[in-house]
Amino acid sequence: MSRRLPIVAVDGPAGSGKTTVSRLVAQRLGYVVLDTGALYRTLALATSRAGLDPGRDELGAFCEQLIARNAIVLEPGSEGSSRVLLDGEDVSHAIRTPEMSARASVISALPPVRQALLELQRQMGEGGGVVVEGRDIGSVVFPDAEAKFFLTASLERRAERRFLELTGRTEPPSLGNVLDQVAERDRRDSERAVAPLVQAAGAELLDSTDLGIDEVVERIVRAVRRIEARLQSGAAS
């Protein structure tokens, strides 16, 4: 389809800064953030509350039912962030725990769960003017995205970032435990049979190990502005 504004796909492993970068890029561009990781984490929370084991056959049907009745809603939050509602309850903080992160990684490897969310994500972003972050956005969800980026950093730097994110919690884990969790998440995401974590064809690689957030954001914004100009020129001709 022809879009006047691009879809911006930001993929990368855990702790690479995708969420922060995507939020700031969207603010600069005036776009909407579609946090697909939050969708999977919300499914993880819902299945946990329902007492469903991540490996049970009915997990896919359960997720399909949630989506069919619009139980999961993303709303614009403050400063470019998103609020996540589950059956009307704001679960934006409840889904950001190490337990939900690990559970989301497990259930996201299940084909029925990924299929259930695939169409929802495409519906939310197909018109363009969105920044979509996740692990398979440029490769599977929006392979036709006009702007693709793969954001990464060293394992140690990503673990440090995740550790700092969790230090304000009541019982923060140790840095060593966080590093192990991030490494295990990398392994699961990269080795899963369905939509593994890969750098999509045509995606620009951005290694933020030694780059500041502002520099990463600036590089993406400049690239997207060039793509916007090309799209607008094509639409006008």
N, C-alpha and C positions, 0 to 999 in steps of 0.2 A: 504494500500500500504506500501511497505518497504522503509523507508527513512534512509539515512546515517546521516543526521542532523535532530534534532527534531524541531517541531513547539513548540514555547514557548508562552503559552496563559497567558496573564495578565489581569485579570478582577478586577472590583472594582467600588465603587460609585464615584460620582463627588468629586474632590478635594483630592482624596486619593494619588495622586502622580504618577498615572499610566503612564502618558506621559513622565515625567522626568525619572522615573525609567526604562521604556522600552527603551528610547533612550540610556541611559548609559549602560544598559545591552547589547544592540545590539552592541555598540561600543566595549565593552570588548570582546564579543564573535565573532565579525566580521560578525554579522548577519544583515539582513535588517529589518527595522521597518515598520510594516503595522498598521497605525493609523486608525482604523475603526471609531472612534469617529469623525475624520476629514471628513470621507466620509459622515456621516450623517449630519454634520454641513454644508458641501458643498451643499448637497441636500436642507437643510433648506434655505441657501442663494439663491440658484437657484429658489426655489419655491416662496420665498419672492420677488425676483426681477420680477418674472412672475406674481405677484399679486394673487397667489393662496392661498386660505384659507386652513390652515392645515387639516381641516376636510372634504374637498371636495372630491367627489368620483374619480375625474380624477387625483388626486395626484399620485396614483400608476402608472398610465399609463404615466404620465409626467416623473416620475423618471425612468421608464423602457426605455423610449426614450432617456433620457440623457445617460444612461449606454450603450445602444445599439450603439450610435454614438460616444462612447468613449469621451464624453464631460468632464469627470472627470478623472484626471490623478494624481497619486502620484509619485513624483520624490525624489531621495535622496537630502537632503539639507545639511547644514553645521553641523558638530559635531553630526552626527547621527540623525538629525531631518529630517522631510519630508516637501517638498514643495507641495502644493496642487494647481492644475491648474483647472480652470473651463472655458471651451472653450478657452484655451490658456492663460487666465489671471491668474496671481498668486494671489490667494485669501487666502493665508496662514494666514494673519492677519485679514482680513475681517470676517473670520468665527469664530474668537476667542472673540466674544462679548457676554455679558450676554443674549442679545436678540436672537442671533443665538443658544446659548446653550439651552435656554428655548424652542425655536422652534424645535430644533433637538430632544429634548426629546418627544415632542408631536408627530411629524411625525414618529419617530422611533417605536411608539406603533402601527402603522398601518400595518397590515399583508402584503398588496401589496408592501409597501415600503421596509419592511424587506426582503421579498422574492426577490425583485429586486436586493438588495445588497448582498444577501447571496451567490449566485453563483459567483459574482465578487470577493468577499473576498476569497472564496475557491480556485478560479483560481490563485489568487495572492500568496497564501501561501502554496498550497498543496505540493510543493517540499521540504519543510522544510528549515531550516536555516533562519527562520524569527521569530521576536518577534511581536506578534499580541496583541494589547491592545483594550479593549472595556468593554462591560458589559455582553455579552453572548458568549464570545469566547470559553471558555472551556465547556460550557453547550450546545450550539447550533451550532455555526459556525464550530468549530473544536473539537467535542467531543472525537476524537481519538488523540488529541495533546499529545505528550509524556511528556511535562512539563507544569503543570498547577499551577497558583498561584492566590490567591484572596487577593488583597491589600486593606486594609481599614485603618481607623483612626477615632477618635472621631469626631462628627459633628462639635464641636467648632474648633478643629485643622484643619479640612478640610476647614471650612469657612475662617479661618485666612490665609491659603495658597492661596485660591482663591482671597481673598481681596488683598494680596500682589501682586498677578499676575496682578491685574487690577489697581493698584495705579498709574502706569505710563500713564494711559489713560487721555484724555482731561477732562472727567467728571467722575471720579471714584465714584462708589456707596459707601454708608456707610457700615461699617462692619455688622451692624444689618441687612441691606437689603441683603447683600451677604449671611448671615447665613440663612435668610428666603428662599432665592432662592435655596440654597443647600439642605435645608430640603424639599422643594417642589419637587426638582429634585429627591431626594431619594424616596419620596412617589410615584411619577409617575413611576419611573423605577422599583420599587419593586412590584407595584400593577397592572402593565399593563398585559393584558391577554396573549399577545404574547411575548415569550422569556423574562420573567421578570428577574431582577437582582437577581442572587442567586450565592452562592458558588458552583461551579461545583463539581461533584463527583470526588474524587481523587486530588482536588486542595489543595495546601498548603496555609494555612491562615497566612498572614503577617500583623500584626497590627503595623502601623508605627507611632502611636500617640507619642510614646517616643523613636522612633528609628530614627537615621539620615539616609539620602538618601544613603550614602555610605554603611552603614551597610545592608540596604535592598538589594541594588544591589549586594553586596558580597554574601549574602545568596542565591540569585537566581542564580548567576553565578556558585557558587560551586555545586548547585543541578543540573544545566544543564550540567556541565562538567561530572558529574557522568553518566548522561543519555547518553551523547555523547559517552563515553567510552563503555557503554553497547551496543549501536547501532553499533559502529564500530566493536566490538567483534563479534556480531551476524552476521554482513555482511561478516566478514573474515572467519567465520567457515563454 
